[in-house]
Amino acid sequence: MRKLARQYEPPYIAAVFESEGPTLREQEFAAYKANRKETPPDLLEQIPYVRRVLEAMKIAVLEYPGFEADDVIGTLARRAEEAGFEW
């Protein structure tokens, strides 16, 4: 994270996580994740540590109940584009 921040010097940075519980997509389409593998337990064990590092680095952590991380990222990208941000 520090290397990337130094290299690219982003004016804004945040981490986006999946919310707990079912998402709107899962509620609308029960088979949405039917063919997806479960998250490996060793990855799940790492998430609290990642959150602590992000907090120590003062990086905003975003997660919204009922929404998947990619939906949040897509919304942020669209709003940034509408606000005139350049990539």
C-alpha positions in Angstrom: 0.0 0.0 0.0 2.7 2.4 0.9 4.7 1.7 -2.3 1.6 2.2 -4.4 0.7 5.4 -2.6 4.3 6.7 -3.1 4.4 5.7 -6.7 1.0 7.0 -7.8 0.3 9.7 -5.2 -3.5 9.3 -5.4 -5.4 12.3 -4.2 -8.0 10.0 -2.7 -7.8 6.4 -1.4 -10.2 4.0 0.2 -10.7 0.3 0.7 -14.1 -1.3 -0.1 -15.3 -4.4 1.6 -18.3 -6.6 1.1 -21.1 -6.0 3.6 -22.3 -8.7 6.0 -25.5 -10.5 5.2 -27.4 -10.9 1.9 -27.0 -8.3 -0.9 -29.7 -6.8 -3.0 -28.6 -9.0 -5.9 -28.9 -12.2 -3.8 -32.4 -11.1 -2.6 -33.6 -10.5 -6.1 -31.9 -13.6 -7.7 -31.4 -16.5 -5.2 -29.0 -18.3 -7.5 -26.7 -15.3 -8.0 -23.7 -16.9 -6.3 -24.8 -20.5 -6.7 -21.7 -21.5 -8.7 -19.2 -19.4 -6.8 -16.8 -21.1 -4.4 -16.8 -20.2 -0.7 -14.2 -17.7 0.4 -11.2 -19.7 1.7 -11.1 -19.7 5.5 -7.5 -18.5 5.6 -8.5 -15.4 3.6 -11.4 -14.7 6.0 -9.0 -14.9 8.9 -6.8 -12.2 7.4 -9.5 -9.5 7.0 -9.5 -8.2 10.6 -5.7 -7.7 10.3 -6.1 -5.9 7.0 -8.7 -3.6 8.5 -6.4 -2.8 11.4 -3.6 -1.9 8.9 -6.0 0.3 6.9 -7.1 2.0 10.1 -3.5 2.6 11.2 -2.7 4.1 7.7 -5.8 6.3 8.0 -7.3 4.8 4.9 -11.1 5.0 4.7 -12.9 1.7 4.8 -16.2 1.7 2.9 -19.0 -1.0 3.1 -22.7 -0.5 2.7 -25.2 -3.0 3.9 -26.9 -4.9 1.1 -24.3 -3.9 -1.5 -21.3 -5.7 -2.9 -17.9 -4.1 -3.0 -17.9 -4.0 -6.8 -21.2 -2.1 -6.8 -19.8 0.5 -4.4 -16.6 0.9 -6.5 -18.7 1.3 -9.7 -20.9 3.9 -8.0 -17.9 5.8 -6.8 -16.3 5.7 -10.2 -19.4 6.9 -11.9 -19.9 9.8 -9.5 -16.2 10.8 -9.8 -16.6 10.8 -13.6 -19.8 12.9 -13.3 -17.9 15.3 -11.0 -15.2 15.8 -13.6 -12.5 13.6 -12.2 -9.9 12.5 -14.7 -8.3 9.1 -14.7 
